[in-house]
Amino acid sequence: MTIRLPLVFAILLLVSPIAIAGELKLSGEFSQGGLIVGWATPGASITLDGNRISQARSGEFLLGFARRADRMSQLNVIFADGSTAQRKLTIKQRKYDIQRIDGLPKRKVTPSAEDLARIKNERTLIDRARKTKVAEPLFAAGFGRPVNGRISGVYGSQRILNGQKRRPHYGQDIAAAQGTKIKAASAGVVIFAHPGMFFNGKTVIINHGLGLLSTYIHMNTVEVKAGEHVAKGQTIGEVGQTGRATGPHLHWGLTLNKTPLDPALIIN
């Protein structure tokens, strides 16, 4: 016996998609200070330890783990089709060095009231710039070292400046000759370019998408401006020793939203 389906119903059967469970991919350093680049089927709802994670339209998302992140973290994903994925992430715990730096000008360790007012204003400028949104995952270009040289400071180390305990060092210091070209670590949009800050000196901040920012400070020259799109490896300035510095070097920082990460862990 042959069963004949109505023509319209038969067409619907041919074109209706088959439900497929969502996909989840993770890569990077599961470590304190580490950055994870993830991909999930677009349209997913993603949380890490209960906090909502932004996802690009093409499916990419980012996870970052602070200097003192807990050993375990919980990633939950709800896909558009209703399927779910859960991952218990084990985060490597790290020990950090103590770095002592002497010979700094007294003002650069214990600023005057006038200096503190300037510092506060400069922080406001940076906070405002950090609110700039870049939705495209420009970080997909990968990351390279912005300048070659001797590593003179590492992420997470406790700083002792002129004998006084200060906040940990959130970045990597690369010593190089003054005037050495500095390259953008990855593709992005310049959201901040400053001709000379109290602590940072000449400064550039690049947004690589989804809240991932790279910062370049103590520069001798700045060769880009806010709003400019840059390619990975494009020259953005030169190595210097402006701001609080004892010699020519680049301080290279990385943050995901407000969480400082270790740039040494992202080099491709």
Steps between C-alpha positions, in 0.01 A plus 500: 500500500647839400446798731495832323587807707355841419746694287551781755568253784745307285696821424515588871650159576770560242605844624456466878844480671597206716567607859873480579642548849721807543880483482754637748876549451757642743870579454761683706670492840279378784713688749489798732556792264395286205277582204268244341364551151174312462257429221141385537221463249380860445206619706605323820458627856834465680588545868820451698444455873159660453631805312370564148760474222465696175502306174579631152246438224746257344515297823824609669517588870775563756570383854764658725637385837633749753838493676341327799221309324354200683618151406161398357264689271164402349409574137136457393366536147137491385471474124223652291351154437467438875791260533761573767868450576680523832874502564679493836822689437812432708708817529874464555617684811819707475772636728611855433838670535584804709665776298689783667561822308706777656616839379159629392426871549317549832200660323454184288456288814333747737321758282415849627141620538528673164637182343216294651243733342668451163513121548130494587413695185712269284330194648163653412615540139606136484177377663301695243703353212456146634124534455546506122334189357650290220272204422711341225748230610803677353721295734443209261807633313708347782761666720867574450759668720484880453877542530799269537730543796598384846211424735563731796169466681234229515128483571383460857822586682469699821663840451720660767575855381769696687440260786122552505252224420277585204238321286605190301645544153223437250686455174828405336797736477720465192831690507611631161695793361322833495340553160439131433174463308199369695246291312133435572481156663184420300239666283275748675372853545706765681276631780758711685815688404658740750804727459623461859344366820645534851577131555457354151662766285402481134227236479294304247207265568358271231163321520517161327130427542266371773677705767854367437743793524877525458689792655839644401667751733825695557516560124738750340259584218137419422424448131128419510189683617174404670247352259764360265475136391834319515618170358702242691865603477431861400737755654329705771800685647849466646654368821582770755527568873226756558298503823624285791788311344869446579603417144363452148251217483144416401244409762250279319175433683191292422155522657168331436240751613652599838703183560877532443642197317850375418597602144782245501239222483336612174792505255421284195 
